[in-house]
Amino acid sequence: MSETFEEDAINPVLLIDSLKVYFRTKGGYVKAADEVSTFVNEGGVTGLAGESGSGKSTVVSQVFRILPKNGEYLGGKVLFKNKDLMKMNLKEFSKEVRWKRMSLIPQASMDALDPVYRIKDQMLETILEHEDVSKAEAMERIYKSLESVGVPQEKAEMFPHELSGGQRQRVIIAMALLLNPDLVIADEPTTALDVITQAQIVSLLKGLQQSRGFSMMMVTHDLSLLAGVSDMVTIMYAGKVVELGGVDKIYSSPLHPYTQLLIKSIPDVRKWRERKLVSIPGYPPDLIDPPRGCRFHPRCPLAMPICKEKEPELLRVEPRHYVACHVTGVRR
Ligand SMILES: Nc1ncnc2c1ncn2[C@@H]1O[C@H](COP(=O)(O)OP(=O)(O)OP(=O)(O)O)[C@@H](O)[C@H]1O
């Protein structure tokens, strides 16, 4: 890792250091997550943002140990409360960490819940697999948990297809919180929901995060979703972290040219008359054979000769602000 984060990661619940995960394909290795580093502080929320294909889900899959078969972990640390998850065997991870201490809220989709089981049975299984409690106690907890996400108790008797998309996502959130995890990873939790439901789910998650005090990593391709939710934002481009910083810094003074363009591409409803929406010219690169040097250089308005030759390191340019850019990443 270029920087240790030690000045800004205060008791981090999760610290990812130079994580490298590639996918084996017929055409060669897809360099999906290449030396990715970021952290989530205790009680904090770190957003992980970037265009589709930038490697966000690859990072999450490796942290949660659900990488597809052709995925290869090639190095890096994933410290969860100072313990390297990459050194833990899968059995121990499933028993001790997954769902119990770290849980995942996947995209809102029909596959996230098992269609043949009633909601209550899926929730019961999660509790009884990990904890030695009576069925009555577990049911009590299920009802409370459904109530906390705004789903009436009687829905526990239903099958997933009998709920609306928004209700299903609320149930998934309730399931993720059943065992009181320290860290929740929300991977595009509002994709596939309508705009109003999206806003409700985001504010529900933020409310629960604050009232229950868990830490969260929120993954999204929509940077605007993170504004009121996260305290840190990590920006990924083509398998690399290009910028990481406090949410205020990322929104008000982004340094990486890619982040600057991303911010300009967020529609602002209040200023829609005066603001011109910017789209980023060009396409993200092929990750089997990414450009040399900075992976963003072919699309970068500020690119210099060095950007084609040398890969920029992620450097701390000021407190709580890291940038990987030869042009703008200078220490202040
Ligand atoms: N199983 C796989 N085999 C081969 N390549 C893969 C596999 N899964 C993902 N990739 C590739 O890895 C890169 C990163 O994908 P990833 O899904 O992590 O990105 P993402 O930022 O999460 O995108 P999205 O927001 O669309 O989910 C992409 O180029 C993608 O095509």
The ligand as a Tripos MOL2 file, in Angstrom:
@<TRIPOS>MOLECULE
LIG
   31    33     1     0     0
SMALL
NO_CHARGES

@<TRIPOS>ATOM
      1 N1        -16.6160  -13.9190  -12.8740 N.pl3     1 LIG1
      2 C1        -15.9790  -13.0560  -13.6710 C.ar      1 LIG1
      3 N2        -15.2140  -13.4640  -14.6940 N.ar      1 LIG1
      4 C2        -14.5460  -12.6060  -15.4890 C.ar      1 LIG1
      5 N3        -14.5860  -11.2700  -15.3360 N.ar      1 LIG1
      6 C3        -15.3440  -10.7870  -14.3330 C.ar      1 LIG1
      7 C4        -16.0840  -11.6450  -13.4500 C.ar      1 LIG1
      8 N4        -16.7430  -10.8660  -12.5690 N.ar      1 LIG1
      9 C5        -16.4390   -9.5840  -12.8670 C.ar      1 LIG1
     10 N5        -15.5940   -9.5300  -13.9080 N.ar      1 LIG1
     11 C6        -14.9900   -8.3330  -14.5200 C.3       1 LIG1
     12 O1        -14.2560   -7.6760  -13.5110 O.3       1 LIG1
     13 C7        -14.3640   -6.2670  -13.6610 C.3       1 LIG1
     14 C8        -14.9100   -5.6530  -12.3810 C.3       1 LIG1
     15 O2        -16.2500   -6.1060  -12.2090 O.3       1 LIG1
     16 P1        -17.1130   -5.7720  -10.9060 P.3       1 LIG1
     17 O3        -18.4040   -6.5210  -11.0210 O.co2     1 LIG1
     18 O4        -16.2870   -5.9950   -9.7090 O.co2     1 LIG1
     19 O5        -17.3630   -4.2080  -11.1060 O.3       1 LIG1
     20 P2        -18.4410   -3.2800  -10.3750 P.3       1 LIG1
     21 O6        -17.7750   -1.9730  -10.2110 O.co2     1 LIG1
     22 O7        -18.9660   -3.9610   -9.1710 O.co2     1 LIG1
     23 O8        -19.5600   -3.1700  -11.4840 O.3       1 LIG1
     24 P3        -21.1670   -3.1650  -11.2910 P.3       1 LIG1
     25 O9        -21.4870   -1.8690  -10.6180 O.co2     1 LIG1
     26 O10       -21.6630   -3.2530  -12.6950 O.co2     1 LIG1
     27 O11       -21.4790   -4.3790  -10.4590 O.co2     1 LIG1
     28 C9        -15.2380   -6.0350  -14.8850 C.3       1 LIG1
     29 O12       -14.3850   -5.8530  -15.9910 O.3       1 LIG1
     30 C10       -16.0070   -7.3320  -15.0080 C.3       1 LIG1
     31 O13       -16.3580   -7.5820  -16.3350 O.3       1 LIG1
@<TRIPOS>BOND
     1     1     2 1
     2     2     3 ar
     3     2     7 ar
     4     3     4 ar
     5     4     5 ar
     6     5     6 ar
     7     6     7 ar
     8     6    10 ar
     9     7     8 ar
    10     8     9 ar
    11     9    10 ar
    12    10    11 1
    13    11    12 1
    14    11    30 1
    15    12    13 1
    16    13    14 1
    17    13    28 1
    18    14    15 1
    19    15    16 1
    20    16    17 2
    21    16    18 1
    22    16    19 1
    23    19    20 1
    24    20    21 2
    25    20    22 1
    26    20    23 1
    27    23    24 1
    28    24    25 2
    29    24    26 1
    30    24    27 1
    31    28    29 1
    32    28    30 1
    33    30    31 1
@<TRIPOS>SUBSTRUCTURE
     1 LIG1         1 GROUP 0 **** ****
